[in-house]
């Protein structure tokens, strides 16, 4: 799943699993143990036979395919014909012009409204949707963006966001509608959406840059491709899960298919549609920042340029507005979704929206006449110097030389020396067939034969692309990051589930961290740890931790209270309840947390190529920067395949129930 598609986790399995006495296991558990023993024994035998018959060694060169020539020819043809071929002139050219004109039109409207008009509009919309508190939050957020001197970049990012979100919602809704109404389309789209779900953002950039060049059109279209799948998936889910009784009642009243769609299916799927809009906005904002690498401009470009010069203060000044935009947009759409199904409003709603529109126009006109449209330079606060001074102090006092515990640079160096290097060297030392065997066993333990086949073929394709060693380097960083994320995430999630106070204290922190775009996490780790593989892993851990904590907490809280009370009445202690009841019954949620942790860590480890992470992430960034289609596209394909493999070996797959079990 995408980041933030995990907010509605349930523990159905936890509430439907028959309770068994503590310390005992049923037939299903016994069958699972026998299956695990059989697989592990078979793997050990195959490992010995493989060592004798095949021997050690990296991926054989005879099984690789060199795509440099064909991809280079494709790249050259596109570049040579981009300005003359009819496909580019009459399709991609018109599409590019439409995107540019749309973004420019929205940007000019925002500039014409001025800071007062945009701020008033944001506050009044938030007030109508979610109440006074969120309205004040929205107003403060826009004022802070202006106070930091980032008003124009913020409007550039917002204009790009408006067009990208509208296009993403339209495309996702059409695809979701088709998948929700047709089983055949659903079966066709599902693997496509699964693949796009695990595809890191950088993999989208190079193909669109090759076709559209550097600039706003490439950034918008890459954002649309990245952000549309959540809308498509949730739209299809809402339509397919519509109450069967309501649909039968509508059919019995003689409603046509179109009437049932508009009067029953779509109204019943409103929550999923609003959640899809929320997810699309978050994904689009995250991608809009990453797309600064290909000329999107706005706040993302400021962050990227500041990171390139290691100017943490300037990066933070541009990163704060990104976070504020994400928080406000997330809260507004989430509040709209929560209001679905409440008490219907009367005609006063129209009056409220009319007052909001009139207030926006009045604020814009008055501010334009009195203060002008732009935010005055004298009203800005430059936080870069004090932030850089603080970073300098931390570098001087915390970076290294701290008595007893050492500095952050020492921690990064030790983590690299003691964890990342041995893990990378160990994976690269393993014979290629042993890696495939290990993946096959893990996939079979958690899934089916089809899951195993998909995972093994995905990893084998990486070898065929001749990026075996860089992929294992990236895999080592992902495994290290996932291990740290799960240890910390499970501990914090369990603590939050056992203490309402801890959960209340964590909620705003998790909300803020979960709405931050991926790029923003690179700012503090560069300041504290410098550049390298360890900082890339640290950023990935911070990015993935909120989702793991939230899913773990929800899974533990969803355990049947009756079961908990029964175990307590039998004399179980708190530790026994945790180990024997809560953790086993919350297993589906915990496995989902593992899956999400893996996917999210991979997404940021790849972006870590910008701060010295190396391996596939560096190759993708290098190919993008140099316009090298072969290097960038092969690295992007390998990242997708690695993500697909990791998703399959960590995503539980339902097996057909055994008769009598």
KOLVOTOR-943065 format. One record per residue (C-alpha): residue in one letter; residue number from 1; x, y, z. Coordinates in steps of 0.5 Angstrom, whole numbers. Example, Ala and Ser with C-alpha at 12.3 -4.5 7.8 and 13.67 -1.06 7.14 Angstrom:
% KOLVOTOR-943065
(minu a, 1, (25, -9, 16))
(minu s, 2, (27, -2, 14))
% end
This chain:
% KOLVOTOR-943065
(minu x, 1, (0, 0, 0))
(minu x, 2, (2, 7, -1))
(minu x, 3, (4, 11, 5))
(minu x, 4, (-3, 14, 9))
(minu x, 5, (-7, 8, 6))
(minu x, 6, (-7, 5, 12))
(minu x, 7, (-11, 9, 17))
(minu x, 8, (-17, 5, 17))
(minu x, 9, (-14, -2, 19))
(minu x, 10, (-18, -7, 22))
(minu x, 11, (-17, -13, 26))
(minu x, 12, (-22, -18, 23))
(minu x, 13, (-18, -24, 24))
(minu x, 14, (-17, -22, 31))
(minu x, 15, (-24, -21, 33))
(minu x, 16, (-27, -28, 29))
(minu x, 17, (-21, -32, 31))
(minu x, 18, (-24, -38, 36))
(minu x, 19, (-21, -37, 43))
(minu x, 20, (-16, -42, 46))
(minu x, 21, (-13, -44, 52))
(minu x, 22, (-7, -40, 54))
(minu x, 23, (-1, -44, 52))
(minu x, 24, (-5, -49, 47))
(minu x, 25, (-6, -49, 39))
(minu x, 26, (-11, -51, 35))
(minu x, 27, (-10, -56, 29))
(minu x, 28, (-9, -50, 24))
(minu x, 29, (-3, -48, 28))
(minu x, 30, (0, -55, 28))
(minu x, 31, (-1, -55, 21))
(minu x, 32, (3, -49, 20))
(minu x, 33, (8, -51, 24))
(minu x, 34, (9, -58, 20))
(minu x, 35, (9, -54, 14))
(minu x, 36, (14, -49, 16))
(minu x, 37, (19, -55, 19))
(minu x, 38, (18, -58, 12))
(minu x, 39, (20, -52, 8))
(minu x, 40, (26, -50, 13))
(minu x, 41, (28, -58, 12))
(minu x, 42, (27, -57, 4))
(minu x, 43, (31, -51, 4))
(minu x, 44, (37, -54, 8))
(minu x, 45, (37, -60, 3))
(minu x, 46, (37, -55, -3))
(minu x, 47, (42, -51, 0))
(minu x, 48, (47, -57, 1))
(minu x, 49, (46, -60, -6))
(minu x, 50, (47, -53, -9))
(minu x, 51, (53, -52, -6))
(minu x, 52, (56, -58, -8))
(minu x, 53, (53, -58, -15))
(minu x, 54, (53, -51, -17))
(minu x, 55, (58, -48, -12))
(minu x, 56, (58, -40, -10))
(minu x, 57, (58, -34, -14))
(minu x, 58, (55, -28, -16))
(minu x, 59, (50, -27, -22))
(minu x, 60, (53, -31, -28))
(minu x, 61, (54, -26, -34))
(minu x, 62, (51, -31, -38))
(minu x, 63, (45, -30, -36))
(minu x, 64, (45, -22, -36))
(minu x, 65, (42, -18, -42))
(minu x, 66, (45, -11, -44))
(minu x, 67, (40, -6, -45))
(minu x, 68, (45, 0, -46))
(minu x, 69, (45, -1, -53))
(minu x, 70, (37, -1, -55))
(minu x, 71, (35, 4, -49))
(minu x, 72, (40, 9, -52))
(minu x, 73, (37, 8, -59))
(minu x, 74, (30, 9, -56))
(minu x, 75, (33, 15, -52))
(minu x, 76, (36, 18, -58))
(minu x, 77, (30, 17, -63))
(minu x, 78, (26, 21, -58))
(minu x, 79, (31, 26, -57))
(minu x, 80, (32, 27, -65))
(minu x, 81, (24, 27, -66))
(minu x, 82, (21, 30, -60))
(minu x, 83, (20, 37, -64))
(minu x, 84, (18, 34, -71))
(minu x, 85, (15, 27, -70))
(minu x, 86, (7, 28, -71))
(minu x, 87, (6, 24, -64))
(minu x, 88, (10, 29, -60))
(minu x, 89, (7, 35, -64))
(minu x, 90, (0, 34, -64))
(minu x, 91, (-1, 30, -58))
(minu x, 92, (5, 30, -53))
(minu x, 93, (6, 38, -55))
(minu x, 94, (-2, 40, -54))
(minu x, 95, (-2, 36, -47))
(minu x, 96, (4, 40, -45))
(minu x, 97, (1, 46, -47))
(minu x, 98, (-5, 45, -44))
(minu x, 99, (-1, 43, -37))
(minu x, 100, (3, 49, -38))
(minu x, 101, (-3, 54, -39))
(minu x, 102, (-7, 51, -33))
(minu x, 103, (-2, 51, -28))
(minu x, 104, (0, 58, -30))
(minu x, 105, (-8, 60, -30))
(minu x, 106, (-8, 58, -23))
(minu x, 107, (-2, 61, -21))
(minu x, 108, (-4, 68, -24))
(minu x, 109, (-11, 67, -20))
(minu x, 110, (-7, 66, -13))
(minu x, 111, (-3, 72, -14))
(minu x, 112, (-9, 76, -16))
(minu x, 113, (-12, 74, -10))
(minu x, 114, (-6, 76, -6))
(minu x, 115, (-4, 73, 1))
(minu x, 116, (-10, 76, 4))
(minu x, 117, (-15, 73, -1))
(minu x, 118, (-11, 66, -1))
(minu x, 119, (-11, 66, 7))
(minu x, 120, (-18, 68, 8))
(minu x, 121, (-20, 63, 3))
(minu x, 122, (-16, 57, 6))
(minu x, 123, (-19, 59, 13))
(minu x, 124, (-26, 60, 11))
(minu x, 125, (-26, 53, 7))
(minu x, 126, (-23, 50, 13))
(minu x, 127, (-29, 53, 18))
(minu x, 128, (-34, 51, 13))
(minu x, 129, (-31, 44, 13))
(minu x, 130, (-28, 42, 20))
(minu x, 131, (-30, 48, 25))
(minu x, 132, (-26, 54, 28))
(minu x, 133, (-20, 50, 30))
(minu x, 134, (-18, 48, 24))
(minu x, 135, (-20, 55, 21))
(minu x, 136, (-15, 58, 25))
(minu x, 137, (-10, 53, 24))
(minu x, 138, (-10, 54, 16))
(minu x, 139, (-10, 62, 17))
(minu x, 140, (-4, 61, 21))
(minu x, 141, (-1, 56, 16))
(minu x, 142, (-1, 61, 11))
(minu x, 143, (1, 67, 15))
(minu x, 144, (7, 63, 17))
(minu x, 145, (9, 61, 10))
(minu x, 146, (9, 68, 8))
(minu x, 147, (13, 70, 14))
(minu x, 148, (18, 66, 12))
(minu x, 149, (19, 69, 6))
(minu x, 150, (16, 63, 2))
(minu x, 151, (10, 66, -1))
(minu x, 152, (11, 66, -8))
(minu x, 153, (14, 59, -8))
(minu x, 154, (8, 57, -4))
(minu x, 155, (3, 59, -9))
(minu x, 156, (8, 56, -15))
(minu x, 157, (7, 49, -11))
(minu x, 158, (0, 50, -9))
(minu x, 159, (-2, 52, -17))
(minu x, 160, (2, 45, -19))
(minu x, 161, (-2, 42, -14))
(minu x, 162, (-9, 44, -16))
(minu x, 163, (-8, 42, -23))
(minu x, 164, (-4, 35, -21))
(minu x, 165, (-10, 33, -16))
(minu x, 166, (-15, 35, -21))
(minu x, 167, (-12, 31, -26))
(minu x, 168, (-10, 25, -21))
(minu x, 169, (-17, 25, -18))
(minu x, 170, (-21, 25, -25))
(minu x, 171, (-16, 19, -28))
(minu x, 172, (-17, 15, -21))
(minu x, 173, (-24, 16, -21))
(minu x, 174, (-25, 13, -28))
(minu x, 175, (-20, 7, -27))
(minu x, 176, (-24, 6, -21))
(minu x, 177, (-31, 6, -24))
(minu x, 178, (-29, 1, -29))
(minu x, 179, (-25, -3, -24))
(minu x, 180, (-31, -3, -19))
(minu x, 181, (-36, -4, -24))
(minu x, 182, (-33, -10, -28))
(minu x, 183, (-29, -16, -25))
(minu x, 184, (-25, -17, -32))
(minu x, 185, (-22, -9, -31))
(minu x, 186, (-21, -10, -24))
(minu x, 187, (-17, -17, -25))
(minu x, 188, (-13, -13, -30))
(minu x, 189, (-12, -7, -26))
(minu x, 190, (-10, -10, -20))
(minu x, 191, (-3, -12, -22))
(minu x, 192, (-2, -6, -25))
(minu x, 193, (-4, -2, -19))
(minu x, 194, (0, -7, -14))
(minu x, 195, (6, -5, -18))
(minu x, 196, (5, 2, -18))
(minu x, 197, (4, 2, -11))
(minu x, 198, (11, -1, -9))
(minu x, 199, (14, 4, -15))
(minu x, 200, (19, 9, -11))
(minu x, 201, (18, 16, -14))
(minu x, 202, (24, 17, -18))
(minu x, 203, (22, 11, -22))
(minu x, 204, (17, 16, -25))
(minu x, 205, (21, 22, -27))
(minu x, 206, (26, 19, -32))
(minu x, 207, (21, 17, -37))
(minu x, 208, (17, 23, -37))
(minu x, 209, (23, 28, -37))
(minu x, 210, (25, 24, -44))
(minu x, 211, (18, 25, -47))
(minu x, 212, (17, 32, -44))
(minu x, 213, (24, 35, -42))
(minu x, 214, (25, 39, -36))
(minu x, 215, (20, 43, -33))
(minu x, 216, (13, 44, -31))
(minu x, 217, (9, 39, -36))
(minu x, 218, (14, 33, -34))
(minu x, 219, (13, 35, -26))
(minu x, 220, (5, 35, -27))
(minu x, 221, (5, 29, -31))
(minu x, 222, (10, 25, -26))
(minu x, 223, (5, 27, -20))
(minu x, 224, (-1, 25, -24))
(minu x, 225, (2, 18, -25))
(minu x, 226, (4, 17, -18))
(minu x, 227, (-2, 20, -15))
(minu x, 228, (-8, 17, -19))
(minu x, 229, (-7, 10, -16))
(minu x, 230, (-10, 11, -9))
(minu x, 231, (-16, 14, -12))
(minu x, 232, (-17, 9, -17))
(minu x, 233, (-16, 3, -12))
(minu x, 234, (-21, 6, -6))
(minu x, 235, (-26, 8, -11))
(minu x, 236, (-26, 1, -14))
(minu x, 237, (-26, -1, -7))
(minu x, 238, (-32, 3, -5))
(minu x, 239, (-36, 1, -11))
(minu x, 240, (-35, -6, -10))
(minu x, 241, (-36, -6, -3))
(minu x, 242, (-43, -3, -3))
(minu x, 243, (-49, -6, 1))
(minu x, 244, (-52, -12, -3))
(minu x, 245, (-58, -11, 1))
(minu x, 246, (-59, -4, -2))
(minu x, 247, (-57, -5, -9))
(minu x, 248, (-62, -11, -9))
(minu x, 249, (-67, -6, -6))
(minu x, 250, (-66, -1, -12))
(minu x, 251, (-66, -6, -17))
(minu x, 252, (-73, -9, -15))
(minu x, 253, (-75, -2, -15))
(minu x, 254, (-74, -2, -23))
(minu x, 255, (-68, 2, -23))
(minu x, 256, (-63, 2, -29))
(minu x, 257, (-56, 1, -28))
(minu x, 258, (-54, 8, -29))
(minu x, 259, (-59, 10, -24))
(minu x, 260, (-57, 5, -19))
(minu x, 261, (-50, 8, -20))
(minu x, 262, (-52, 15, -18))
(minu x, 263, (-57, 14, -13))
(minu x, 264, (-54, 8, -9))
(minu x, 265, (-47, 6, -11))
(minu x, 266, (-43, 12, -11))
(minu x, 267, (-47, 15, -5))
(minu x, 268, (-45, 9, -1))
(minu x, 269, (-38, 10, -3))
(minu x, 270, (-37, 17, -1))
(minu x, 271, (-33, 15, 5))
(minu x, 272, (-28, 11, 0))
(minu x, 273, (-28, 17, -5))
(minu x, 274, (-26, 22, 0))
(minu x, 275, (-21, 18, 3))
(minu x, 276, (-18, 17, -4))
(minu x, 277, (-18, 25, -5))
(minu x, 278, (-14, 25, 2))
(minu x, 279, (-9, 20, -1))
(minu x, 280, (-9, 23, -7))
(minu x, 281, (-7, 30, -4))
(minu x, 282, (-2, 27, 0))
(minu x, 283, (2, 23, -5))
(minu x, 284, (1, 29, -10))
(minu x, 285, (4, 34, -5))
(minu x, 286, (10, 29, -4))
(minu x, 287, (11, 28, -11))
(minu x, 288, (11, 35, -13))
(minu x, 289, (17, 36, -8))
(minu x, 290, (21, 31, -11))
(minu x, 291, (19, 33, -18))
(minu x, 292, (23, 39, -16))
(minu x, 293, (29, 35, -19))
(minu x, 294, (26, 36, -26))
(minu x, 295, (24, 43, -26))
(minu x, 296, (18, 43, -22))
(minu x, 297, (20, 50, -18))
(minu x, 298, (16, 52, -12))
(minu x, 299, (18, 50, -5))
(minu x, 300, (21, 43, -7))
(minu x, 301, (26, 47, -11))
(minu x, 302, (28, 51, -5))
(minu x, 303, (29, 45, -1))
(minu x, 304, (33, 41, -7))
(minu x, 305, (38, 47, -8))
(minu x, 306, (39, 48, 0))
(minu x, 307, (40, 41, 1))
(minu x, 308, (45, 41, -5))
(minu x, 309, (49, 46, -2))
(minu x, 310, (48, 43, 5))
(minu x, 311, (44, 50, 7))
(minu x, 312, (40, 47, 13))
(minu x, 313, (37, 53, 15))
(minu x, 314, (35, 55, 8))
(minu x, 315, (32, 48, 7))
(minu x, 316, (28, 48, 13))
(minu x, 317, (25, 55, 11))
(minu x, 318, (22, 52, 5))
(minu x, 319, (21, 45, 9))
(minu x, 320, (16, 48, 14))
(minu x, 321, (11, 51, 9))
(minu x, 322, (11, 44, 5))
(minu x, 323, (9, 41, 12))
(minu x, 324, (4, 46, 14))
(minu x, 325, (1, 45, 7))
(minu x, 326, (1, 38, 8))
(minu x, 327, (-2, 38, 15))
(minu x, 328, (-8, 43, 13))
(minu x, 329, (-10, 39, 7))
(minu x, 330, (-10, 33, 10))
(minu x, 331, (-14, 35, 16))
(minu x, 332, (-19, 39, 11))
(minu x, 333, (-20, 33, 7))
(minu x, 334, (-20, 28, 13))
(minu x, 335, (-26, 32, 16))
(minu x, 336, (-30, 32, 10))
(minu x, 337, (-30, 25, 10))
(minu x, 338, (-31, 24, 18))
(minu x, 339, (-38, 28, 16))
(minu x, 340, (-40, 24, 11))
(minu x, 341, (-46, 20, 14))
(minu x, 342, (-48, 25, 19))
(minu x, 343, (-54, 30, 20))
(minu x, 344, (-56, 32, 13))
(minu x, 345, (-55, 40, 13))
(minu x, 346, (-61, 44, 10))
(minu x, 347, (-61, 51, 6))
(minu x, 348, (-56, 54, 11))
(minu x, 349, (-50, 51, 8))
(minu x, 350, (-51, 54, 2))
(minu x, 351, (-52, 61, 6))
(minu x, 352, (-45, 59, 10))
(minu x, 353, (-41, 58, 3))
(minu x, 354, (-44, 64, 0))
(minu x, 355, (-41, 68, 7))
(minu x, 356, (-35, 64, 6))
(minu x, 357, (-34, 67, -2))
(minu x, 358, (-36, 74, 0))
(minu x, 359, (-31, 74, 6))
(minu x, 360, (-26, 72, 1))
(minu x, 361, (-27, 77, -4))
(minu x, 362, (-28, 82, 1))
(minu x, 363, (-21, 80, 4))
(minu x, 364, (-18, 80, -2))
(minu x, 365, (-20, 87, -5))
(minu x, 366, (-19, 91, 2))
(minu x, 367, (-12, 88, 2))
(minu x, 368, (-10, 90, -5))
(minu x, 369, (-13, 97, -4))
(minu x, 370, (-9, 98, 3))
(minu x, 371, (-3, 93, 3))
(minu x, 372, (-2, 91, -4))
(minu x, 373, (-2, 84, -7))
(minu x, 374, (5, 82, -5))
(minu x, 375, (7, 80, 2))
(minu x, 376, (12, 86, 4))
(minu x, 377, (19, 84, 5))
(minu x, 378, (19, 88, 12))
(minu x, 379, (15, 83, 15))
(minu x, 380, (19, 77, 13))
(minu x, 381, (23, 73, 18))
(minu x, 382, (30, 70, 16))
(minu x, 383, (31, 63, 20))
(minu x, 384, (36, 61, 16))
(minu x, 385, (42, 64, 20))
(minu x, 386, (40, 62, 27))
(minu x, 387, (38, 55, 24))
(minu x, 388, (45, 55, 21))
(minu x, 389, (48, 57, 27))
(minu x, 390, (45, 52, 31))
(minu x, 391, (47, 47, 26))
(minu x, 392, (54, 49, 27))
(minu x, 393, (53, 49, 34))
(minu x, 394, (51, 41, 34))
(minu x, 395, (56, 40, 29))
(minu x, 396, (62, 43, 34))
(minu x, 397, (59, 39, 40))
(minu x, 398, (55, 33, 38))
(minu x, 399, (57, 31, 31))
(minu x, 400, (63, 28, 34))
(minu x, 401, (68, 28, 41))
(minu x, 402, (62, 27, 46))
(minu x, 403, (65, 24, 52))
(minu x, 404, (62, 17, 53))
(minu x, 405, (57, 16, 48))
(minu x, 406, (60, 19, 42))
(minu x, 407, (57, 24, 37))
(minu x, 408, (52, 23, 31))
(minu x, 409, (58, 22, 26))
(minu x, 410, (61, 17, 31))
(minu x, 411, (54, 13, 31))
(minu x, 412, (53, 14, 23))
(minu x, 413, (60, 11, 22))
(minu x, 414, (59, 5, 27))
(minu x, 415, (52, 3, 24))
(minu x, 416, (56, 3, 17))
(minu x, 417, (62, -1, 20))
(minu x, 418, (58, -6, 24))
(minu x, 419, (51, -6, 21))
(minu x, 420, (51, -4, 14))
(minu x, 421, (58, -6, 11))
(minu x, 422, (57, -13, 14))
(minu x, 423, (50, -14, 12))
(minu x, 424, (52, -12, 5))
(minu x, 425, (58, -16, 4))
(minu x, 426, (54, -22, 7))
(minu x, 427, (48, -21, 2))
(minu x, 428, (53, -20, -4))
(minu x, 429, (58, -26, -1))
(minu x, 430, (52, -31, -2))
(minu x, 431, (51, -35, -8))
(minu x, 432, (45, -32, -13))
(minu x, 433, (42, -39, -12))
(minu x, 434, (42, -38, -5))
(minu x, 435, (39, -31, -5))
(minu x, 436, (33, -34, -9))
(minu x, 437, (32, -40, -5))
(minu x, 438, (32, -36, 1))
(minu x, 439, (26, -31, -2))
(minu x, 440, (22, -37, -4))
(minu x, 441, (22, -40, 3))
(minu x, 442, (20, -33, 6))
(minu x, 443, (15, -32, 1))
(minu x, 444, (12, -39, 2))
(minu x, 445, (12, -39, 9))
(minu x, 446, (8, -32, 9))
(minu x, 447, (4, -33, 2))
(minu x, 448, (2, -38, -3))
(minu x, 449, (6, -41, -9))
(minu x, 450, (4, -36, -14))
(minu x, 451, (7, -31, -9))
(minu x, 452, (13, -35, -9))
(minu x, 453, (14, -35, -16))
(minu x, 454, (12, -27, -17))
(minu x, 455, (18, -26, -12))
(minu x, 456, (23, -30, -14))
(minu x, 457, (22, -28, -22))
(minu x, 458, (22, -21, -19))
(minu x, 459, (29, -22, -16))
(minu x, 460, (32, -26, -22))
(minu x, 461, (30, -21, -27))
(minu x, 462, (34, -16, -23))
(minu x, 463, (40, -21, -24))
(minu x, 464, (38, -21, -31))
(minu x, 465, (39, -13, -32))
(minu x, 466, (46, -14, -29))
(minu x, 467, (45, -10, -23))
(minu x, 468, (45, -15, -18))
(minu x, 469, (50, -13, -13))
(minu x, 470, (47, -5, -13))
(minu x, 471, (41, -9, -11))
(minu x, 472, (44, -13, -6))
(minu x, 473, (47, -6, -3))
(minu x, 474, (40, -3, -3))
(minu x, 475, (37, -9, 0))
(minu x, 476, (42, -9, 6))
(minu x, 477, (40, -2, 7))
(minu x, 478, (33, -3, 7))
(minu x, 479, (33, -9, 12))
(minu x, 480, (37, -5, 17))
(minu x, 481, (32, 0, 16))
(minu x, 482, (26, -4, 17))
(minu x, 483, (30, -8, 23))
(minu x, 484, (31, -1, 27))
(minu x, 485, (24, 1, 25))
(minu x, 486, (20, -5, 27))
(minu x, 487, (24, -5, 34))
(minu x, 488, (22, 2, 35))
(minu x, 489, (15, 2, 32))
(minu x, 490, (13, -5, 36))
(minu x, 491, (15, -2, 42))
(minu x, 492, (12, 5, 42))
(minu x, 493, (6, 2, 39))
(minu x, 494, (5, -3, 44))
(minu x, 495, (6, 2, 50))
(minu x, 496, (1, 7, 46))
(minu x, 497, (-4, 1, 46))
(minu x, 498, (-3, 0, 54))
(minu x, 499, (-3, 7, 56))
(minu x, 500, (-9, 12, 53))
(minu x, 501, (-4, 18, 56))
(minu x, 502, (2, 16, 51))
(minu x, 503, (-3, 15, 45))
(minu x, 504, (-6, 22, 46))
(minu x, 505, (1, 25, 47))
(minu x, 506, (3, 21, 41))
(minu x, 507, (-3, 23, 36))
(minu x, 508, (-1, 30, 34))
(minu x, 509, (7, 28, 33))
(minu x, 510, (5, 22, 29))
(minu x, 511, (0, 26, 25))
(minu x, 512, (5, 31, 23))
(minu x, 513, (11, 26, 21))
(minu x, 514, (6, 22, 17))
(minu x, 515, (4, 28, 13))
(minu x, 516, (11, 30, 12))
(minu x, 517, (13, 29, 4))
(minu x, 518, (19, 24, 4))
(minu x, 519, (24, 30, 2))
(minu x, 520, (23, 34, 8))
(minu x, 521, (26, 28, 12))
(minu x, 522, (33, 29, 9))
(minu x, 523, (34, 36, 12))
(minu x, 524, (35, 34, 20))
(minu x, 525, (39, 27, 18))
(minu x, 526, (44, 31, 14))
(minu x, 527, (45, 36, 19))
(minu x, 528, (46, 31, 24))
(minu x, 529, (50, 25, 21))
(minu x, 530, (53, 28, 14))
(minu x, 531, (52, 24, 8))
(minu x, 532, (53, 17, 7))
(minu x, 533, (49, 11, 7))
(minu x, 534, (47, 11, 15))
(minu x, 535, (44, 18, 14))
(minu x, 536, (40, 15, 8))
(minu x, 537, (37, 9, 13))
(minu x, 538, (36, 14, 19))
(minu x, 539, (31, 18, 14))
(minu x, 540, (28, 12, 12))
(minu x, 541, (27, 10, 19))
(minu x, 542, (24, 17, 21))
(minu x, 543, (19, 16, 15))
(minu x, 544, (17, 9, 16))
(minu x, 545, (16, 9, 24))
(minu x, 546, (9, 13, 24))
(minu x, 547, (6, 8, 20))
(minu x, 548, (8, 2, 24))
(minu x, 549, (7, 5, 30))
(minu x, 550, (0, 7, 28))
(minu x, 551, (-2, 0, 25))
(minu x, 552, (1, -3, 31))
(minu x, 553, (-3, 1, 36))
(minu x, 554, (-10, 0, 32))
(minu x, 555, (-8, -8, 32))
(minu x, 556, (-7, -8, 39))
(minu x, 557, (-13, -4, 41))
(minu x, 558, (-18, -8, 36))
(minu x, 559, (-17, -15, 40))
(minu x, 560, (-23, -17, 43))
(minu x, 561, (-24, -14, 50))
(minu x, 562, (-28, -20, 52))
(minu x, 563, (-22, -25, 50))
(minu x, 564, (-18, -20, 54))
(minu x, 565, (-22, -20, 60))
(minu x, 566, (-23, -28, 60))
(minu x, 567, (-15, -29, 60))
(minu x, 568, (-15, -24, 66))
(minu x, 569, (-20, -28, 70))
(minu x, 570, (-16, -34, 69))
(minu x, 571, (-10, -31, 72))
(minu x, 572, (-6, -28, 67))
(minu x, 573, (-1, -23, 68))
(minu x, 574, (0, -17, 64))
(minu x, 575, (6, -20, 60))
(minu x, 576, (2, -26, 59))
(minu x, 577, (-4, -23, 56))
(minu x, 578, (1, -19, 52))
(minu x, 579, (5, -25, 49))
(minu x, 580, (0, -30, 49))
(minu x, 581, (-7, -26, 47))
(minu x, 582, (-6, -19, 44))
(minu x, 583, (0, -21, 40))
(minu x, 584, (-2, -27, 37))
(minu x, 585, (-9, -24, 36))
(minu x, 586, (-6, -18, 33))
(minu x, 587, (-2, -22, 28))
(minu x, 588, (-5, -19, 22))
(minu x, 589, (-4, -12, 24))
(minu x, 590, (3, -13, 26))
(minu x, 591, (4, -17, 19))
(minu x, 592, (1, -11, 15))
(minu x, 593, (6, -6, 19))
(minu x, 594, (12, -10, 17))
(minu x, 595, (9, -10, 10))
(minu x, 596, (8, -2, 10))
(minu x, 597, (15, -1, 14))
(minu x, 598, (19, -5, 8))
(minu x, 599, (15, -1, 3))
(minu x, 600, (16, 6, 6))
(minu x, 601, (23, 5, 8))
(minu x, 602, (25, 3, 1))
(minu x, 603, (22, 9, -2))
(minu x, 604, (26, 14, 2))
(minu x, 605, (33, 9, 2))
(minu x, 606, (32, 10, -6))
(minu x, 607, (32, 18, -5))
(minu x, 608, (38, 17, 0))
(minu x, 609, (42, 17, -7))
(minu x, 610, (41, 25, -6))
(minu x, 611, (45, 25, 0))
(minu x, 612, (50, 19, -1))
(minu x, 613, (46, 13, 0))
(minu x, 614, (49, 10, -7))
(minu x, 615, (47, 4, -10))
(minu x, 616, (40, 4, -14))
(minu x, 617, (38, 10, -12))
(minu x, 618, (45, 14, -14))
(minu x, 619, (44, 10, -21))
(minu x, 620, (37, 13, -21))
(minu x, 621, (39, 20, -19))
(minu x, 622, (45, 20, -24))
(minu x, 623, (41, 17, -30))
(minu x, 624, (36, 23, -29))
(minu x, 625, (41, 28, -28))
(minu x, 626, (45, 26, -34))
(minu x, 627, (39, 24, -38))
(minu x, 628, (42, 17, -39))
(minu x, 629, (36, 13, -40))
(minu x, 630, (40, 6, -40))
(minu x, 631, (43, 8, -33))
(minu x, 632, (37, 11, -30))
(minu x, 633, (31, 6, -33))
(minu x, 634, (35, 0, -31))
(minu x, 635, (36, 3, -24))
(minu x, 636, (29, 5, -24))
(minu x, 637, (26, -2, -26))
(minu x, 638, (31, -6, -21))
(minu x, 639, (28, -1, -16))
(minu x, 640, (21, -3, -18))
(minu x, 641, (23, -11, -18))
(minu x, 642, (26, -10, -11))
(minu x, 643, (20, -7, -8))
(minu x, 644, (15, -12, -11))
(minu x, 645, (19, -18, -8))
(minu x, 646, (19, -14, -2))
(minu x, 647, (12, -13, -2))
(minu x, 648, (11, -20, -4))
(minu x, 649, (15, -23, 2))
(minu x, 650, (12, -19, 7))
(minu x, 651, (5, -19, 5))
(minu x, 652, (0, -25, 8))
(minu x, 653, (-4, -28, 2))
(minu x, 654, (-10, -32, 4))
(minu x, 655, (-10, -39, 3))
(minu x, 656, (-15, -44, 1))
(minu x, 657, (-18, -46, 8))
(minu x, 658, (-17, -54, 9))
(minu x, 659, (-23, -58, 10))
(minu x, 660, (-24, -60, 17))
(minu x, 661, (-18, -55, 20))
% end
